Amino acid sequence: MIWLIWKFLSNWASEMSALTWLTVAFVAAVLEVSIPHFGSAFVSAGALAAAVAAYLGFSAATQLITFVIVLSVSLVGLRSGLMARIAGRGVPSRTDPLVGRLGVVTHDIEPATGAGRVNVGGEDWAARSAEPVASGTTIRVVGADGIVLEVTRA
């Protein structure tokens, strides 16, 4: 008789632990869908693994260790890849398409002061060069530092 009561309580505790972990997984999944930031999904995965461990009758310590291991492994292994895939390249630079194009110096470029302006593609840009370049000289854009074009004589 005592054995049957013990078996019933043991099964009940195992099922309640599994239900608790499933509740944690569900709440984390709802949070992930509501506020996508790729953090709660890993909590949900860890909680699902812990629910399986609870259903199989493992101890609370084993369930917690399972949760932590699955959470850590999935977070380290998947988060950076998912973020890179979904986030993309980011905001494109306005200066990238100008590299390699020709332009004309509109204000003398002085390497000592870093002052100078060029017209490239019909737009006025701040520019710098390793050597002085006079107004009216044709230049080629070789790079950019923020919104300052780096140019050389064409």
C-alpha positions in Angstrom: 0.0 0.0 0.0 2.8 2.4 0.9 4.6 1.5 -2.3 1.5 2.4 -4.3 1.2 5.8 -2.6 4.9 6.4 -3.1 4.6 5.5 -6.8 1.5 7.8 -7.2 3.3 10.7 -5.5 6.4 10.1 -7.5 4.5 10.1 -10.8 2.6 13.1 -9.8 5.7 15.0 -8.9 7.3 14.0 -12.2 4.3 15.2 -14.1 4.1 18.4 -12.2 7.7 19.1 -12.9 7.2 18.4 -16.6 4.2 20.7 -16.6 6.1 23.4 -14.8 8.9 23.2 -17.4 6.4 23.2 -20.2 4.8 26.4 -18.8 8.2 28.0 -18.7 8.8 27.0 -22.3 5.4 28.3 -23.4 5.9 31.7 -21.6 9.4 32.1 -23.1 8.0 31.2 -26.6 5.2 33.8 -26.2 7.8 36.4 -25.1 10.0 35.6 -28.1 7.1 36.0 -30.5 6.0 39.3 -28.8 9.5 40.8 -28.4 11.8 39.1 -30.9 15.4 39.5 -29.6 16.6 35.9 -29.9 17.0 35.2 -26.2 13.7 33.7 -25.0 13.8 31.1 -27.7 16.8 29.5 -26.1 15.2 29.6 -22.7 12.2 27.8 -24.3 14.5 25.1 -25.8 16.2 24.5 -22.5 12.8 24.3 -20.7 11.6 21.7 -23.2 14.7 19.6 -22.6 14.2 19.9 -18.9 10.5 18.9 -19.3 11.6 15.7 -21.1 14.0 15.0 -18.2 11.2 15.6 -15.7 8.8 13.3 -17.6 11.4 10.6 -17.7 11.7 10.8 -13.9 15.1 12.4 -13.4 15.8 14.5 -10.3 15.3 18.2 -10.0 19.1 18.7 -10.1 19.3 16.8 -13.3 16.5 18.8 -14.8 18.2 22.0 -13.9 21.5 20.9 -15.3 19.8 19.8 -18.5 18.1 23.2 -18.8 21.4 25.1 -18.3 23.3 22.9 -20.7 20.7 23.1 -23.5 20.3 26.8 -22.9 24.1 27.5 -23.0 24.9 25.3 -26.0 22.0 26.6 -28.1 22.8 30.2 -27.1 26.5 29.9 -27.9 26.0 27.8 -31.0 23.1 29.4 -32.7 22.5 33.0 -31.6 25.4 34.7 -33.5 24.5 32.8 -36.7 20.8 33.7 -36.5 21.6 37.3 -35.7 24.0 37.6 -38.6 21.5 35.9 -41.0 18.5 38.0 -39.9 20.2 41.3 -39.3 21.9 41.4 -42.6 24.7 43.9 -43.5 23.2 46.8 -41.7 22.8 50.3 -43.1 24.7 50.7 -46.4 27.3 53.4 -46.6 26.7 56.4 -48.8 30.3 56.5 -49.8 30.8 52.8 -50.9 29.4 53.4 -54.4 31.7 56.4 -54.9 35.0 54.4 -54.6 36.6 54.2 -58.0 34.6 57.1 -59.5 36.2 60.3 -60.9 35.5 63.8 -59.7 36.7 67.3 -59.7 38.4 69.3 -56.9 36.2 72.3 -56.1 38.3 73.7 -53.1 42.1 73.0 -52.9 43.0 69.9 -50.9 45.7 70.6 -48.3 47.1 67.5 -46.6 48.4 69.5 -43.7 45.1 71.0 -42.7 42.9 68.1 -44.0 40.7 70.7 -45.8 39.4 70.2 -49.3 36.2 69.6 -51.3 35.4 67.6 -54.4 32.4 67.1 -56.6 31.7 63.4 -57.4 28.6 62.3 -59.1 27.1 65.8 -58.9 27.5 65.9 -55.1 29.8 68.0 -53.0 32.0 66.0 -50.6 34.8 66.8 -48.1 38.0 65.2 -49.3 41.6 64.6 -48.3 44.7 63.4 -50.1 48.3 62.6 -49.2 49.4 65.3 -51.6 48.2 68.8 -52.3 45.6 69.0 -55.1 44.6 72.2 -56.8 41.0 73.2 -57.7 39.9 72.0 -61.1 42.0 68.9 -61.0 40.4 65.5 -61.9 40.6 63.0 -59.0 39.7 59.4 -58.4 38.1 58.3 -55.1 40.2 55.5 -53.5 38.4 55.2 -50.2 36.4 56.9 -47.5 36.7 57.6 -43.8 33.1 58.2 -42.7 31.8 60.9 -45.0 35.3 62.2 -46.0 36.5 60.9 -49.3 40.1 59.8 -49.8 41.3 60.8 -53.2 44.3 60.7 -55.6 45.0 62.5 -58.8 43.4 60.7 -61.7 
